[in-house]
Amino acid sequence: MSSVTIPPPACMLRPLEVPFRYLFGPGPSNVPPRILAAGGRPIIGHMHSEMFGIMNDIKKGIQYAFQTSNNMTLAMSGSGHTAMECAVFNIVEPGESVLVAINGIWGERVAEIAERMGMKLIIKIMPAHCFLEIHPYLLRALAKHKPVLFFLTHGESSAGLVHPMDGVGDICHKYNCLLLVDSVASLGAAPLLMDQQNIDILYTGSQKALNAPPGTAPVSFSERACHKMFNRKTKPVSYLLDMTHLSNYWGNDGKPERIYHHTGPVSGFFALRESLAILAEMGLENSWSHHTEIAEYLWKGLEDLGLKLFIKDKDLRLPSVTTIAIPEGYDWKELLAYIMKHHRIEFTGGLGPSVGMVLRIGLMGYNCNKANAAMALAALEDALKQCRKSKA
Ligand code: PMP
């Protein structure tokens, strides 16, 4: 047998170094010690009865956070994108149509996922970053194209926009179309009621207002959605994301035994359980009003600095992620680099269609308090003094 020819890399012989950062961007958010500690508990087997008990608790926590009594509620092993793909892969069969509202980058992503799967028809409605009273467009598109799924982002983190959800599900159901909603950036920060708003599939991520580490993604399917996905003629393209297997892994299929499908992120599930417990202790309504109160304090402070908020209408602003129009006479990358270097604070630029148009500040969950908002404002004020390129 030949011997090892590649030596251990020098970096692997040095200890891990992780700097401290104030994560005031659109996510991930800082993880509070209580959640970090939960994630640091000793591992147990992913198929142990105690683990199933913890997964059952997570299911209850998600049902509360989503305001749903759907049995088909679980957490994906993976980030928000995993839940996004899981929903599209399981609901739509080849040749069927999908309707996507693009009000920023997340609609673009879902359209691309659907395009890659060779779905028959994708109609993109809504200009980027704009709120549109979508009901009339939706009615026309549903009647004309008969899609099986309509996608809408609730909290558009690239635009800083929260899209009103009332009535959308009712319209979809009139045309036998399922409503898929992305709440990765808004869950826990802005009101959303899955059952009352007739949402068929809702997903979020662990790393935003829930303050868990990235890597798990709560998702829930209505009875209507279950009927569609469990009566399909073809198997979904992904084995890993096949809801037939995942529903058994989460004990949702009524079978007496759970059979090994994949090894879930045990530590990630511990952390997610703790984050859902914190939300349950605080109460959803308190969490929503707290995010709004802090966001309003931040918005006022930004306007006092002479900055312009990107979303003009206060009611359409996402409380968790604020978008600021890049002030004239500044290089946005320089502003961000200055704030990171001198204040250890992460803000970010735009994403997808909003690149070069906005700066984004996210104050979510544990990070959402007046002291952090004041710190963010002071850092921005300092950067505005130091980084001016030209007199506007
Ligand atoms: N949707 C929205 C609204 C998001 O803000 C994000 C993350 N920025 C995602 C989806 C994707 O989530 P993830 O990065 O966890 O895959």
Boltz pocket constraint, residues with backbone or C-beta under 6 A from the ligand:
constraints:
  - pocket:
      binder: B
      contacts: [[A, 26], [A, 27], [A, 79], [A, 80], [A, 81], [A, 82], [A, 106], [A, 153], [A, 155], [A, 156], [A, 157], [A, 158], [A, 182], [A, 183], [A, 184], [A, 185], [A, 205], [A, 214]]
      max_distance: 6.0
